[in-house]
Amino acid sequence: MTDDTPFDAVAAGPRPSDAHDPELGGHPAEVPDHPSVTALRATFGDAIRAHQLHAGDENVVFVDPAALYAVLEFLQQDPDQRYDYLLDLTAVDYGAGTPIQVVYQLWSLGFHRMLRVKVELPLDALEVDSVEPLWKTADWLEREVWDLFGVTFRGHPDLRRILMPANYAEGHPLRKDFPLRGRFSRAEQTRRALALEVDDNYTVLERELGAEPQIVPAAPAGEPDDGRGSDDTMKGE
Amino acid sequence: MSTRTVEYEVGRSPEMGVDGKPAYGPLAPVEIPEPELGSEHMLINIGPQHPATHGVLRLVCELDGETVLKVIPHIGYLHSGFEKQGEYRTWNQIVTLTDRMDYLAPLIYNCAYVMAVEKLMGIEVTERCKVVRVILMELDRIFGHLLWLGTTAIDVGAFTPFLYAFQEREKIYALHESLTGARITTSATRVGGMMADLPEGWTEACRSFINELPRTIDEVDYLLTTNAIHLGRTQEIGVISAEDAINHGFTGPNLRASGVPYDVRKDRPYYDYETYDFDVPIGEHGDCYDRYLCRMEEMRQSIRIIDQALDRLPGGSIDIDDPNVVLPSKTDCMNDMESMIHHFKLITEGIQAPVGESWFSVEGSKGELGMYVVSDGGSKPVRWRVRPPSFVNLSVIPKLAEGHLVSDLIMINASLDIVLGEIDR
């Protein structure tokens, strides 16, 4: 254990972990077959990099990032797999420059099967395909992983920050190299908060919608005359 | 959008009955014509400080008249970085963070977290602890549903159920307080057991509470379930099909209202839930009304579970017998050298977890609550992740509210039963 005082630990950031090391991974060397992993190996071959068993009954499959979308599409669509639930999508950073893992937790309602799919993304290529077209759940969960870890999801319809403010400039907080109290001083954080304009609280889309009154023309024919007569001035042409 | 059909199932018929009193029967559908006027779209900001958003939720709506065209939710106003803080805390210290997430059902969060850690460490808790945790989790399911019931009724204009629900919640607060000393921030669980065993008289107080609760539920049932205003405000509002609900990750009563019989207590039973006799209510239409019915029935089923659990509550120790996990008693600590060493190690270093990771999910009051812990063999997690049910449920609101009126948007938001502490974490 570290013998730092609490305050040193806060300043230095968390110590790097060695749990990503496959030699130390707390899982048995011999893993019993899982029907989905067998099917994945038969279909995708080398793109399935490893299969681990954690905490007794949790199957974890490591997948080549390039094949991730195809693998998850197969798991969702194949009639023998049918993982219809994306229960969770998150990421794990072990620190010390090791790859960031993106974790997909799947559950099949019909087969009562659970599977965890992981991809490892090196820090200089933090990009993976979005699975939003497969599961709409992924929409917000991918935004959260982008916000907190800085992983880009290719093809996501609206990838922007979700928990942190839109103008947050300190980086991605759940990364191990991010100090607990943030990168800016409290004074700088306060200054930035006070410098916010009202418009900063709206997205670009919302600002466009709210900038000018959106005039929608009335239906051309069969419109009942409401007797007000001053329609043109109301529309503010 | 030329007409809007409103159908009441129960209403007063204009004709008199044979006995001269007004006859009750179904009303004919009312067609409300809406003139096809040219209209101006408006951008309306609701929240973050607004009682109807149930917390610091902000909804930016594009409106055509009163019709919602687009909803853009903004969250994060309550972001506290709990998951980041967890990486700096020992396993037991994180328990205090969990009840601050869902302060409407804190014990479910306490239990779910330690259950994930115990799975990671390979700890099997004692029989008494299992039953006590089942009682506490079901008690807090009622706790959460009662708050939902009261606030949702207020959102559609019914004030009385709010008072009834909060009167009952107050009794659960008292049970919390006598067990843990706190009303909301319970922090009642520890890895390997509980903070303390049930105090004297607690089971009797709990028993008398669940004996009285059905009467209140019946009263609210009588006020709301066939109330024409409540029906008009909830039926056919915010409908979602079973396929969409699954694809959007709906869980809990929200999912079951759409007709999907998925309940973690039945599908992946933990703590011997398969041996309890209870039913899982399933809805049919997936609208706000079915979500209401599902939650009302879930409270009754929770009462059944608590009743059975109190019957089978075994004696014995509530903590496991492992000095490396559970703190020794104060007496042992002062009199026994070995106990003192264990105490010192546990306080200064914390419990050591093996290398590995585990995912554990329970059926929370809002939906499936997943806890994912990753350990590198130290006394602190590398990553502690909460799968927040409200977060996933709330992400569907733009789809649900589209085309409804603003007042329906408020009802839809209420029917999802969100808690912002958990969404923003």
Interface residues (C-beta under 8 A of the other chain):
Chain A: M1 A9 V10 P14 S17 D18 A19 L24 G25 G26 H27 H54 A55 G56 E58 V60 D84 Y85 L86 L87 D88 T90 V92 D93 Y94 V103 Q105 L109 H112 M114 R116 W135 K136 T137 D139 W140 L141 E144 L148 R161 I162 L163 M164 P165 P173 L174 F178 L180 N201 Y202 T203 L205 E206 L209 G210 P213 Q214 I215 V216 P217 A218 A219 G222 E223 P224 D226 D231 K235
Chain B: P35 E36 L37 G38 S39 E40 H41 M42 L43 V60 E62 D64 K70 I72 H74 I75 G76 H79 G81 E83 K84 Q85 E87 Y88 K119 L120 G122 D244 I246 N247 H248 G249 V260 Y262 D267 R268 E349 P354 V355 G356 E357 S358 W359 S361 E368 G370 Y372 V374 S375 D376 G377 G378 S379 K380 V382 R383 R385 R387 F391 V392 S395 V396 D424 R425
